[in-house]
Amino acid sequence: MFAIAASTVTSWGLYVLLPIFIAFLFFIMWDISKTSDAGRAGTFWIFLALGAGSVGFILKIVMEVAFKKWLI
């Protein structure tokens, strides 16, 4: 019915939908820190522990773009 290439679905999912999901996860972390009265130190540790995977994914994308642009 719809002719959408697999690469189009992959790129939309990877570069559009996944960052939206990551932003939603950061909102959830902020909400957890506010509802649990974590304070400054607790909020820091929540974002550090739970946000490390998201930051790693973002750095991976940046490194891929940099390597494509400058090395190849």
N, CA, C, O and CB atoms as a CASP TS submission, in Angstrom:
PFRMAT TS
TARGET T0000
AUTHOR 0000-0000-0000
METHOD Language model
MODEL 1
PARENT N/A
ATOM      1  N   MET     1       0.819  -1.181   0.000  1.00  0.00           N
ATOM      2  CA  MET     1       0.000   0.000   0.000  1.00  0.00           C
ATOM      3  C   MET     1       0.873   1.259   0.000  1.00  0.00           C
ATOM      4  O   MET     1       0.757   2.096  -0.895  1.00  0.00           O
ATOM      5  CB  MET     1      -0.937  -0.010   1.202  1.00  0.00           C
ATOM      6  N   PHE     2       1.745   1.390   1.000  1.00  0.00           N
ATOM      7  CA  PHE     2       2.680   2.515   1.033  1.00  0.00           C
ATOM      8  C   PHE     2       4.061   2.010   0.689  1.00  0.00           C
ATOM      9  O   PHE     2       4.504   0.993   1.222  1.00  0.00           O
ATOM     10  CB  PHE     2       2.679   3.213   2.417  1.00  0.00           C
ATOM     11  N   ALA     3       4.738   2.701  -0.185  1.00  0.00           N
ATOM     12  CA  ALA     3       6.078   2.290  -0.594  1.00  0.00           C
ATOM     13  C   ALA     3       7.103   3.163   0.113  1.00  0.00           C
ATOM     14  O   ALA     3       7.526   4.193  -0.412  1.00  0.00           O
ATOM     15  CB  ALA     3       6.245   2.381  -2.136  1.00  0.00           C
ATOM     16  N   ILE     4       7.495   2.743   1.300  1.00  0.00           N
ATOM     17  CA  ILE     4       8.507   3.455   2.066  1.00  0.00           C
ATOM     18  C   ILE     4       9.710   2.529   2.203  1.00  0.00           C
ATOM     19  O   ILE     4       9.585   1.374   2.611  1.00  0.00           O
ATOM     20  CB  ILE     4       7.960   3.904   3.471  1.00  0.00           C
ATOM     21  N   ALA     5      10.859   3.055   1.860  1.00  0.00           N
ATOM     22  CA  ALA     5      12.070   2.253   1.926  1.00  0.00           C
ATOM     23  C   ALA     5      12.458   1.997   3.384  1.00  0.00           C
ATOM     24  O   ALA     5      12.162   2.798   4.271  1.00  0.00           O
ATOM     25  CB  ALA     5      13.220   2.949   1.176  1.00  0.00           C
ATOM     26  N   ALA     6      13.113   0.886   3.604  1.00  0.00           N
ATOM     27  CA  ALA     6      13.541   0.527   4.950  1.00  0.00           C
ATOM     28  C   ALA     6      14.537   1.544   5.508  1.00  0.00           C
ATOM     29  O   ALA     6      14.537   1.826   6.706  1.00  0.00           O
ATOM     30  CB  ALA     6      14.159  -0.869   4.952  1.00  0.00           C
ATOM     31  N   SER     7      15.380   2.089   4.640  1.00  0.00           N
ATOM     32  CA  SER     7      16.352   3.074   5.102  1.00  0.00           C
ATOM     33  C   SER     7      15.668   4.362   5.562  1.00  0.00           C
ATOM     34  O   SER     7      16.146   5.028   6.481  1.00  0.00           O
ATOM     35  CB  SER     7      17.357   3.383   3.994  1.00  0.00           C
ATOM     36  N   THR     8      14.550   4.711   4.923  1.00  0.00           N
ATOM     37  CA  THR     8      13.800   5.902   5.335  1.00  0.00           C
ATOM     38  C   THR     8      13.194   5.711   6.714  1.00  0.00           C
ATOM     39  O   THR     8      13.261   6.606   7.556  1.00  0.00           O
ATOM     40  CB  THR     8      12.698   6.226   4.320  1.00  0.00           C
ATOM     41  N   VAL     9      12.607   4.556   6.946  1.00  0.00           N
ATOM     42  CA  VAL     9      12.024   4.257   8.261  1.00  0.00           C
ATOM     43  C   VAL     9      13.111   4.248   9.328  1.00  0.00           C
ATOM     44  O   VAL     9      12.909   4.760  10.429  1.00  0.00           O
ATOM     45  CB  VAL     9      11.285   2.896   8.238  1.00  0.00           C
ATOM     46  N   THR    10      14.263   3.666   9.002  1.00  0.00           N
ATOM     47  CA  THR    10      15.365   3.601   9.955  1.00  0.00           C
ATOM     48  C   THR    10      15.887   4.989  10.293  1.00  0.00           C
ATOM     49  O   THR    10      16.111   5.300  11.463  1.00  0.00           O
ATOM     50  CB  THR    10      16.492   2.741   9.403  1.00  0.00           C
ATOM     51  N   SER    11      16.081   5.820   9.285  1.00  0.00           N
ATOM     52  CA  SER    11      16.625   7.156   9.558  1.00  0.00           C
ATOM     53  C   SER    11      15.628   8.013  10.323  1.00  0.00           C
ATOM     54  O   SER    11      16.026   8.773  11.205  1.00  0.00           O
ATOM     55  CB  SER    11      17.014   7.852   8.252  1.00  0.00           C
ATOM     56  N   TRP    12      14.336   7.910  10.005  1.00  0.00           N
ATOM     57  CA  TRP    12      13.325   8.653  10.770  1.00  0.00           C
ATOM     58  C   TRP    12      13.286   8.180  12.216  1.00  0.00           C
ATOM     59  O   TRP    12      13.211   8.990  13.140  1.00  0.00           O
ATOM     60  CB  TRP    12      11.935   8.495  10.127  1.00  0.00           C
ATOM     61  N   GLY    13      13.338   6.891  12.403  1.00  0.00           N
ATOM     62  CA  GLY    13      13.306   6.348  13.755  1.00  0.00           C
ATOM     63  C   GLY    13      14.534   6.714  14.561  1.00  0.00           C
ATOM     64  O   GLY    13      14.440   7.025  15.749  1.00  0.00           O
ATOM     65  N   LEU    14      15.687   6.678  13.910  1.00  0.00           N
ATOM     66  CA  LEU    14      16.945   6.929  14.613  1.00  0.00           C
ATOM     67  C   LEU    14      17.185   8.404  14.882  1.00  0.00           C
ATOM     68  O   LEU    14      17.650   8.767  15.963  1.00  0.00           O
ATOM     69  CB  LEU    14      18.094   6.374  13.821  1.00  0.00           C
ATOM     70  N   TYR    15      16.880   9.247  13.930  1.00  0.00           N
ATOM     71  CA  TYR    15      17.249  10.653  14.058  1.00  0.00           C
ATOM     72  C   TYR    15      16.093  11.578  14.429  1.00  0.00           C
ATOM     73  O   TYR    15      16.334  12.748  14.726  1.00  0.00           O
ATOM     74  CB  TYR    15      17.849  11.117  12.785  1.00  0.00           C
ATOM     75  N   VAL    16      14.861  11.105  14.423  1.00  0.00           N
ATOM     76  CA  VAL    16      13.718  11.949  14.787  1.00  0.00           C
ATOM     77  C   VAL    16      12.994  11.389  16.005  1.00  0.00           C
ATOM     78  O   VAL    16      12.840  12.084  17.010  1.00  0.00           O
ATOM     79  CB  VAL    16      12.743  12.073  13.608  1.00  0.00           C
ATOM     80  N   LEU    17      12.548  10.140  15.923  1.00  0.00           N
ATOM     81  CA  LEU    17      11.730   9.587  16.995  1.00  0.00           C
ATOM     82  C   LEU    17      12.528   9.247  18.250  1.00  0.00           C
ATOM     83  O   LEU    17      12.042   9.457  19.362  1.00  0.00           O
ATOM     84  CB  LEU    17      11.026   8.360  16.507  1.00  0.00           C
ATOM     85  N   LEU    18      13.730   8.730  18.093  1.00  0.00           N
ATOM     86  CA  LEU    18      14.531   8.381  19.259  1.00  0.00           C
ATOM     87  C   LEU    18      14.947   9.599  20.081  1.00  0.00           C
ATOM     88  O   LEU    18      14.885   9.524  21.309  1.00  0.00           O
ATOM     89  CB  LEU    18      15.756   7.626  18.823  1.00  0.00           C
ATOM     90  N   PRO    19      15.371  10.725  19.480  1.00  0.00           N
ATOM     91  CA  PRO    19      15.639  11.912  20.305  1.00  0.00           C
ATOM     92  C   PRO    19      14.398  12.436  21.033  1.00  0.00           C
ATOM     93  O   PRO    19      14.504  12.949  22.147  1.00  0.00           O
ATOM     94  CB  PRO    19      16.212  13.014  19.440  1.00  0.00           C
ATOM     95  N   ILE    20      13.229  12.310  20.414  1.00  0.00           N
ATOM     96  CA  ILE    20      12.006  12.701  21.110  1.00  0.00           C
ATOM     97  C   ILE    20      11.788  11.798  22.322  1.00  0.00           C
ATOM     98  O   ILE    20      11.400  12.271  23.390  1.00  0.00           O
ATOM     99  CB  ILE    20      10.785  12.636  20.156  1.00  0.00           C
ATOM    100  N   PHE    21      12.035  10.511  22.160  1.00  0.00           N
ATOM    101  CA  PHE    21      11.900   9.563  23.270  1.00  0.00           C
ATOM    102  C   PHE    21      12.922   9.863  24.367  1.00  0.00           C
ATOM    103  O   PHE    21      12.597   9.775  25.551  1.00  0.00           O
ATOM    104  CB  PHE    21      12.070   8.115  22.767  1.00  0.00           C
ATOM    105  N   ILE    22      14.148  10.214  23.988  1.00  0.00           N
ATOM    106  CA  ILE    22      15.172  10.556  24.972  1.00  0.00           C
ATOM    107  C   ILE    22      14.775  11.807  25.745  1.00  0.00           C
ATOM    108  O   ILE    22      14.963  11.870  26.960  1.00  0.00           O
ATOM    109  CB  ILE    22      16.533  10.762  24.287  1.00  0.00           C
ATOM    110  N   ALA    23      14.231  12.800  25.055  1.00  0.00           N
ATOM    111  CA  ALA    23      13.760  14.012  25.737  1.00  0.00           C
ATOM    112  C   ALA    23      12.645  13.675  26.720  1.00  0.00           C
ATOM    113  O   ALA    23      12.596  14.235  27.816  1.00  0.00           O
ATOM    114  CB  ALA    23      13.266  15.056  24.713  1.00  0.00           C
ATOM    115  N   PHE    24      11.755  12.770  26.342  1.00  0.00           N
ATOM    116  CA  PHE    24      10.693  12.338  27.247  1.00  0.00           C
ATOM    117  C   PHE    24      11.278  11.635  28.469  1.00  0.00           C
ATOM    118  O   PHE    24      10.787  11.819  29.583  1.00  0.00           O
ATOM    119  CB  PHE    24       9.711  11.408  26.519  1.00  0.00           C
ATOM    120  N   LEU    25      12.322  10.831  28.270  1.00  0.00           N
ATOM    121  CA  LEU    25      12.966  10.166  29.402  1.00  0.00           C
ATOM    122  C   LEU    25      13.610  11.179  30.348  1.00  0.00           C
ATOM    123  O   LEU    25      13.579  10.992  31.564  1.00  0.00           O
ATOM    124  CB  LEU    25      14.018   9.172  28.903  1.00  0.00           C
ATOM    125  N   PHE    26      14.194  12.252  29.802  1.00  0.00           N
ATOM    126  CA  PHE    26      14.749  13.290  30.668  1.00  0.00           C
ATOM    127  C   PHE    26      13.646  13.989  31.452  1.00  0.00           C
ATOM    128  O   PHE    26      13.850  14.357  32.609  1.00  0.00           O
ATOM    129  CB  PHE    26      15.541  14.312  29.843  1.00  0.00           C
ATOM    130  N   PHE    27      12.485  14.177  30.842  1.00  0.00           N
ATOM    131  CA  PHE    27      11.343  14.736  31.574  1.00  0.00           C
ATOM    132  C   PHE    27      10.926  13.797  32.706  1.00  0.00           C
ATOM    133  O   PHE    27      10.605  14.255  33.803  1.00  0.00           O
ATOM    134  CB  PHE    27      10.150  14.986  30.617  1.00  0.00           C
ATOM    135  N   ILE    28      10.927  12.502  32.450  1.00  0.00           N
ATOM    136  CA  ILE    28      10.578  11.537  33.490  1.00  0.00           C
ATOM    137  C   ILE    28      11.587  11.597  34.632  1.00  0.00           C
ATOM    138  O   ILE    28      11.198  11.537  35.798  1.00  0.00           O
ATOM    139  CB  ILE    28      10.513  10.112  32.908  1.00  0.00           C
ATOM    140  N   MET    29      12.880  11.715  34.316  1.00  0.00           N
ATOM    141  CA  MET    29      13.902  11.822  35.359  1.00  0.00           C
ATOM    142  C   MET    29      13.701  13.082  36.189  1.00  0.00           C
ATOM    143  O   MET    29      13.845  13.053  37.411  1.00  0.00           O
ATOM    144  CB  MET    29      15.306  11.817  34.739  1.00  0.00           C
ATOM    145  N   TRP    30      13.370  14.185  35.531  1.00  0.00           N
ATOM    146  CA  TRP    30      13.110  15.429  36.257  1.00  0.00           C
ATOM    147  C   TRP    30      11.900  15.270  37.166  1.00  0.00           C
ATOM    148  O   TRP    30      11.913  15.731  38.307  1.00  0.00           O
ATOM    149  CB  TRP    30      12.891  16.596  35.276  1.00  0.00           C
ATOM    150  N   ASP    31      10.856  14.621  36.667  1.00  0.00           N
ATOM    151  CA  ASP    31       9.655  14.406  37.465  1.00  0.00           C
ATOM    152  C   ASP    31       9.939  13.503  38.661  1.00  0.00           C
ATOM    153  O   ASP    31       9.426  13.745  39.753  1.00  0.00           O
ATOM    154  CB  ASP    31       8.549  13.803  36.604  1.00  0.00           C
ATOM    155  N   ILE    32      10.751  12.465  38.466  1.00  0.00           N
ATOM    156  CA  ILE    32      11.118  11.581  39.564  1.00  0.00           C
ATOM    157  C   ILE    32      11.865  12.358  40.635  1.00  0.00           C
ATOM    158  O   ILE    32      11.610  12.177  41.826  1.00  0.00           O
ATOM    159  CB  ILE    32      11.971  10.410  39.058  1.00  0.00           C
ATOM    160  N   SER    33      12.785  13.220  40.223  1.00  0.00           N
ATOM    161  CA  SER    33      13.561  13.973  41.213  1.00  0.00           C
ATOM    162  C   SER    33      12.695  14.981  41.961  1.00  0.00           C
ATOM    163  O   SER    33      12.947  15.250  43.136  1.00  0.00           O
ATOM    164  CB  SER    33      14.722  14.695  40.535  1.00  0.00           C
ATOM    165  N   LYS    34      11.689  15.538  41.313  1.00  0.00           N
ATOM    166  CA  LYS    34      10.812  16.501  41.988  1.00  0.00           C
ATOM    167  C   LYS    34       9.826  15.816  42.917  1.00  0.00           C
ATOM    168  O   LYS    34       9.597  16.297  44.027  1.00  0.00           O
ATOM    169  CB  LYS    34      10.056  17.332  40.967  1.00  0.00           C
ATOM    170  N   THR    35       9.238  14.711  42.496  1.00  0.00           N
ATOM    171  CA  THR    35       8.237  14.047  43.330  1.00  0.00           C
ATOM    172  C   THR    35       8.853  13.323  44.517  1.00  0.00           C
ATOM    173  O   THR    35       8.181  13.117  45.527  1.00  0.00           O
ATOM    174  CB  THR    35       7.443  13.069  42.501  1.00  0.00           C
ATOM    175  N   SER    36      10.123  12.933  44.412  1.00  0.00           N
ATOM    176  CA  SER    36      10.765  12.237  45.522  1.00  0.00           C
ATOM    177  C   SER    36      11.513  13.186  46.449  1.00  0.00           C
ATOM    178  O   SER    36      12.145  12.740  47.406  1.00  0.00           O
ATOM    179  CB  SER    36      11.715  11.190  44.993  1.00  0.00           C
ATOM    180  N   ASP    37      11.451  14.491  46.180  1.00  0.00           N
ATOM    181  CA  ASP    37      12.190  15.487  46.969  1.00  0.00           C
ATOM    182  C   ASP    37      13.657  15.099  47.106  1.00  0.00           C
ATOM    183  O   ASP    37      14.201  15.039  48.208  1.00  0.00           O
ATOM    184  CB  ASP    37      11.560  15.647  48.361  1.00  0.00           C
ATOM    185  N   ALA    38      14.275  14.842  45.978  1.00  0.00           N
ATOM    186  CA  ALA    38      15.653  14.350  45.964  1.00  0.00           C
ATOM    187  C   ALA    38      16.661  15.429  46.335  1.00  0.00           C
ATOM    188  O   ALA    38      17.749  15.100  46.806  1.00  0.00           O
ATOM    189  CB  ALA    38      15.989  13.794  44.601  1.00  0.00           C
ATOM    190  N   GLY    39      16.344  16.679  46.143  1.00  0.00           N
ATOM    191  CA  GLY    39      17.303  17.738  46.416  1.00  0.00           C
ATOM    192  C   GLY    39      18.272  17.892  45.262  1.00  0.00           C
ATOM    193  O   GLY    39      18.138  17.259  44.214  1.00  0.00           O
ATOM    194  N   ARG    40      19.251  18.753  45.486  1.00  0.00           N
ATOM    195  CA  ARG    40      20.212  19.009  44.403  1.00  0.00           C
ATOM    196  C   ARG    40      21.111  17.814  44.130  1.00  0.00           C
ATOM    197  O   ARG    40      21.319  17.434  42.978  1.00  0.00           O
ATOM    198  CB  ARG    40      21.067  20.216  44.738  1.00  0.00           C
ATOM    199  N   ALA    41      21.645  17.222  45.198  1.00  0.00           N
ATOM    200  CA  ALA    41      22.553  16.090  45.023  1.00  0.00           C
ATOM    201  C   ALA    41      21.815  14.881  44.447  1.00  0.00           C
ATOM    202  O   ALA    41      22.339  14.197  43.567  1.00  0.00           O
ATOM    203  CB  ALA    41      23.211  15.720  46.362  1.00  0.00           C
ATOM    204  N   GLY    42      20.617  14.618  44.933  1.00  0.00           N
ATOM    205  CA  GLY    42      19.841  13.499  44.422  1.00  0.00           C
ATOM    206  C   GLY    42      19.462  13.684  42.968  1.00  0.00           C
ATOM    207  O   GLY    42      19.505  12.734  42.186  1.00  0.00           O
ATOM    208  N   THR    43      19.089  14.908  42.596  1.00  0.00           N
ATOM    209  CA  THR    43      18.757  15.195  41.198  1.00  0.00           C
ATOM    210  C   THR    43      19.982  14.995  40.320  1.00  0.00           C
ATOM    211  O   THR    43      19.882  14.452  39.220  1.00  0.00           O
ATOM    212  CB  THR    43      18.215  16.633  41.044  1.00  0.00           C
ATOM    213  N   PHE    44      21.136  15.435  40.806  1.00  0.00           N
ATOM    214  CA  PHE    44      22.381  15.237  40.060  1.00  0.00           C
ATOM    215  C   PHE    44      22.640  13.759  39.808  1.00  0.00           C
ATOM    216  O   PHE    44      22.959  13.369  38.685  1.00  0.00           O
ATOM    217  CB  PHE    44      23.562  15.854  40.814  1.00  0.00           C
ATOM    218  N   TRP    45      22.506  12.937  40.839  1.00  0.00           N
ATOM    219  CA  TRP    45      22.786  11.513  40.691  1.00  0.00           C
ATOM    220  C   TRP    45      21.748  10.813  39.830  1.00  0.00           C
ATOM    221  O   TRP    45      22.079   9.881  39.096  1.00  0.00           O
ATOM    222  CB  TRP    45      22.853  10.853  42.048  1.00  0.00           C
ATOM    223  N   ILE    46      20.489  11.251  39.910  1.00  0.00           N
ATOM    224  CA  ILE    46      19.463  10.673  39.039  1.00  0.00           C
ATOM    225  C   ILE    46      19.802  10.952  37.584  1.00  0.00           C
ATOM    226  O   ILE    46      19.754  10.052  36.745  1.00  0.00           O
ATOM    227  CB  ILE    46      18.065  11.235  39.384  1.00  0.00           C
ATOM    228  N   PHE    47      20.143  12.195  37.286  1.00  0.00           N
ATOM    229  CA  PHE    47      20.467  12.532  35.902  1.00  0.00           C
ATOM    230  C   PHE    47      21.773  11.891  35.458  1.00  0.00           C
ATOM    231  O   PHE    47      21.903  11.494  34.300  1.00  0.00           O
ATOM    232  CB  PHE    47      20.550  14.040  35.733  1.00  0.00           C
ATOM    233  N   LEU    48      22.729  11.786  36.351  1.00  0.00           N
ATOM    234  CA  LEU    48      23.998  11.158  35.984  1.00  0.00           C
ATOM    235  C   LEU    48      23.811   9.674  35.693  1.00  0.00           C
ATOM    236  O   LEU    48      24.292   9.176  34.675  1.00  0.00           O
ATOM    237  CB  LEU    48      25.032  11.349  37.100  1.00  0.00           C
ATOM    238  N   ALA    49      23.126   8.976  36.565  1.00  0.00           N
ATOM    239  CA  ALA    49      22.973   7.529  36.411  1.00  0.00           C
ATOM    240  C   ALA    49      22.041   7.180  35.253  1.00  0.00           C
ATOM    241  O   ALA    49      22.371   6.331  34.424  1.00  0.00           O
ATOM    242  CB  ALA    49      22.446   6.916  37.705  1.00  0.00           C
ATOM    243  N   LEU    50      20.887   7.825  35.192  1.00  0.00           N
ATOM    244  CA  LEU    50      19.913   7.461  34.174  1.00  0.00           C
ATOM    245  C   LEU    50      20.176   8.148  32.829  1.00  0.00           C
ATOM    246  O   LEU    50      19.752   7.653  31.785  1.00  0.00           O
ATOM    247  CB  LEU    50      18.524   7.803  34.656  1.00  0.00           C
ATOM    248  N   GLY    51      20.869   9.277  32.856  1.00  0.00           N
ATOM    249  CA  GLY    51      21.127   9.998  31.615  1.00  0.00           C
ATOM    250  C   GLY    51      22.399   9.593  30.910  1.00  0.00           C
ATOM    251  O   GLY    51      22.649  10.044  29.792  1.00  0.00           O
ATOM    252  N   ALA    52      23.209   8.756  31.527  1.00  0.00           N
ATOM    253  CA  ALA    52      24.485   8.374  30.923  1.00  0.00           C
ATOM    254  C   ALA    52      24.285   7.627  29.601  1.00  0.00           C
ATOM    255  O   ALA    52      25.040   7.837  28.652  1.00  0.00           O
ATOM    256  CB  ALA    52      25.287   7.509  31.894  1.00  0.00           C
ATOM    257  N   GLY    53      23.289   6.771  29.536  1.00  0.00           N
ATOM    258  CA  GLY    53      23.034   6.042  28.294  1.00  0.00           C
ATOM    259  C   GLY    53      22.585   6.960  27.176  1.00  0.00           C
ATOM    260  O   GLY    53      22.980   6.780  26.023  1.00  0.00           O
ATOM    261  N   SER    54      21.769   7.937  27.505  1.00  0.00           N
ATOM    262  CA  SER    54      21.301   8.885  26.491  1.00  0.00           C
ATOM    263  C   SER    54      22.444   9.743  25.982  1.00  0.00           C
ATOM    264  O   SER    54      22.554   9.990  24.781  1.00  0.00           O
ATOM    265  CB  SER    54      20.192   9.773  27.056  1.00  0.00           C
ATOM    266  N   VAL    55      23.285  10.192  26.883  1.00  0.00           N
ATOM    267  CA  VAL    55      24.434  11.011  26.481  1.00  0.00           C
ATOM    268  C   VAL    55      25.391  10.183  25.626  1.00  0.00           C
ATOM    269  O   VAL    55      25.954  10.686  24.654  1.00  0.00           O
ATOM    270  CB  VAL    55      25.170  11.577  27.726  1.00  0.00           C
ATOM    271  N   GLY    56      25.572   8.931  25.983  1.00  0.00           N
ATOM    272  CA  GLY    56      26.425   8.053  25.182  1.00  0.00           C
ATOM    273  C   GLY    56      25.891   7.866  23.777  1.00  0.00           C
ATOM    274  O   GLY    56      26.659   7.850  22.815  1.00  0.00           O
ATOM    275  N   PHE    57      24.574   7.725  23.652  1.00  0.00           N
ATOM    276  CA  PHE    57      23.974   7.572  22.327  1.00  0.00           C
ATOM    277  C   PHE    57      24.158   8.842  21.502  1.00  0.00           C
ATOM    278  O   PHE    57      24.479   8.767  20.316  1.00  0.00           O
ATOM    279  CB  PHE    57      22.479   7.230  22.448  1.00  0.00           C
ATOM    280  N   ILE    58      23.959  10.002  22.115  1.00  0.00           N
ATOM    281  CA  ILE    58      24.123  11.273  21.405  1.00  0.00           C
ATOM    282  C   ILE    58      25.574  11.447  20.972  1.00  0.00           C
ATOM    283  O   ILE    58      25.836  11.884  19.851  1.00  0.00           O
ATOM    284  CB  ILE    58      23.681  12.458  22.294  1.00  0.00           C
ATOM    285  N   LEU    59      26.522  11.111  21.848  1.00  0.00           N
ATOM    286  CA  LEU    59      27.938  11.203  21.480  1.00  0.00           C
ATOM    287  C   LEU    59      28.282  10.250  20.335  1.00  0.00           C
ATOM    288  O   LEU    59      29.108  10.576  19.482  1.00  0.00           O
ATOM    289  CB  LEU    59      28.823  10.900  22.696  1.00  0.00           C
ATOM    290  N   LYS    60      27.650   9.076  20.315  1.00  0.00           N
ATOM    291  CA  LYS    60      27.880   8.128  19.232  1.00  0.00           C
ATOM    292  C   LYS    60      27.452   8.716  17.894  1.00  0.00           C
ATOM    293  O   LYS    60      28.161   8.574  16.898  1.00  0.00           O
ATOM    294  CB  LYS    60      27.130   6.822  19.499  1.00  0.00           C
ATOM    295  N   ILE    61      26.307   9.370  17.864  1.00  0.00           N
ATOM    296  CA  ILE    61      25.836   9.980  16.620  1.00  0.00           C
ATOM    297  C   ILE    61      26.774  11.105  16.187  1.00  0.00           C
ATOM    298  O   ILE    61      27.101  11.218  15.005  1.00  0.00           O
ATOM    299  CB  ILE    61      24.399  10.518  16.790  1.00  0.00           C
ATOM    300  N   VAL    62      27.206  11.930  17.128  1.00  0.00           N
ATOM    301  CA  VAL    62      28.114  13.029  16.804  1.00  0.00           C
ATOM    302  C   VAL    62      29.431  12.491  16.268  1.00  0.00           C
ATOM    303  O   VAL    62      29.975  13.035  15.308  1.00  0.00           O
ATOM    304  CB  VAL    62      28.363  13.911  18.037  1.00  0.00           C
ATOM    305  N   MET    63      29.951  11.429  16.876  1.00  0.00           N
ATOM    306  CA  MET    63      31.204  10.847  16.405  1.00  0.00           C
ATOM    307  C   MET    63      31.056  10.237  15.017  1.00  0.00           C
ATOM    308  O   MET    63      31.967  10.347  14.196  1.00  0.00           O
ATOM    309  CB  MET    63      31.693   9.791  17.384  1.00  0.00           C
ATOM    310  N   GLU    64      29.924   9.599  14.742  1.00  0.00           N
ATOM    311  CA  GLU    64      29.699   9.043  13.404  1.00  0.00           C
ATOM    312  C   GLU    64      29.702  10.144  12.346  1.00  0.00           C
ATOM    313  O   GLU    64      30.313   9.992  11.288  1.00  0.00           O
ATOM    314  CB  GLU    64      28.368   8.272  13.359  1.00  0.00           C
ATOM    315  N   VAL    65      29.023  11.245  12.629  1.00  0.00           N
ATOM    316  CA  VAL    65      28.981  12.359  11.680  1.00  0.00           C
ATOM    317  C   VAL    65      30.378  12.948  11.493  1.00  0.00           C
ATOM    318  O   VAL    65      30.786  13.243  10.370  1.00  0.00           O
ATOM    319  CB  VAL    65      27.998  13.450  12.163  1.00  0.00           C
ATOM    320  N   ALA    66      31.114  13.118  12.602  1.00  0.00           N
ATOM    321  CA  ALA    66      32.461  13.685  12.512  1.00  0.00           C
ATOM    322  C   ALA    66      33.390  12.777  11.707  1.00  0.00           C
ATOM    323  O   ALA    66      34.167  13.258  10.882  1.00  0.00           O
ATOM    324  CB  ALA    66      33.036  13.916  13.917  1.00  0.00           C
ATOM    325  N   PHE    67      33.313  11.479  11.942  1.00  0.00           N
ATOM    326  CA  PHE    67      34.186  10.564  11.211  1.00  0.00           C
ATOM    327  C   PHE    67      33.843  10.520   9.727  1.00  0.00           C
ATOM    328  O   PHE    67      34.739  10.439   8.887  1.00  0.00           O
ATOM    329  CB  PHE    67      34.095   9.167  11.803  1.00  0.00           C
ATOM    330  N   LYS    68      32.565  10.571   9.399  1.00  0.00           N
ATOM    331  CA  LYS    68      32.180  10.599   7.988  1.00  0.00           C
ATOM    332  C   LYS    68      32.654  11.861   7.303  1.00  0.00           C
ATOM    333  O   LYS    68      33.066  11.833   6.144  1.00  0.00           O
ATOM    334  CB  LYS    68      30.678  10.474   7.846  1.00  0.00           C
ATOM    335  N   LYS    69      32.594  12.974   8.025  1.00  0.00           N
ATOM    336  CA  LYS    69      32.926  14.261   7.424  1.00  0.00           C
ATOM    337  C   LYS    69      34.436  14.455   7.287  1.00  0.00           C
ATOM    338  O   LYS    69      34.903  14.945   6.259  1.00  0.00           O
ATOM    339  CB  LYS    69      32.334  15.388   8.252  1.00  0.00           C
ATOM    340  N   TRP    70      35.198  14.078   8.304  1.00  0.00           N
ATOM    341  CA  TRP    70      36.617  14.430   8.299  1.00  0.00           C
ATOM    342  C   TRP    70      37.564  13.287   7.938  1.00  0.00           C
ATOM    343  O   TRP    70      38.684  13.542   7.495  1.00  0.00           O
ATOM    344  CB  TRP    70      36.989  14.952   9.631  1.00  0.00           C
ATOM    345  N   LEU    71      37.146  12.050   8.115  1.00  0.00           N
ATOM    346  CA  LEU    71      38.073  10.958   7.861  1.00  0.00           C
ATOM    347  C   LEU    71      37.840  10.241   6.545  1.00  0.00           C
ATOM    348  O   LEU    71      38.778   9.709   5.952  1.00  0.00           O
ATOM    349  CB  LEU    71      37.995   9.979   8.964  1.00  0.00           C
ATOM    350  N   ILE    72      36.615  10.225   6.092  1.00  0.00           N
ATOM    351  CA  ILE    72      36.321   9.451   4.884  1.00  0.00           C
ATOM    352  C   ILE    72      35.954  10.392   3.751  1.00  0.00           C
ATOM    353  O   ILE    72      35.670   9.942   2.641  1.00  0.00           O
ATOM    354  CB  ILE    72      35.179   8.438   5.136  1.00  0.00           C
TER
END
